[in-house]
Amino acid sequence: MDLTVVPVLNKIDLPAAEPERVAEEIEDIVGIDATDAVRCSAKNRRGCKRSD
């Protein structure tokens, strides 16, 4: 399969959310570029959209 991994940072609405630090961890641990990681919050619908 020819799939693309799309990093998603969820729960960015939380007071303790640190999306920049988490994006860096994704890059360090998983080894993929997280520069354009989707930042979203299902609670307030920020950054959420359907992606089929």
Secondary structure, 3 states (H helix, E strand, C coil): CCCCCCCEECCCCCCCCCHHHHHHHHHHHHCCCCCCCEECECCCCECCCCCC
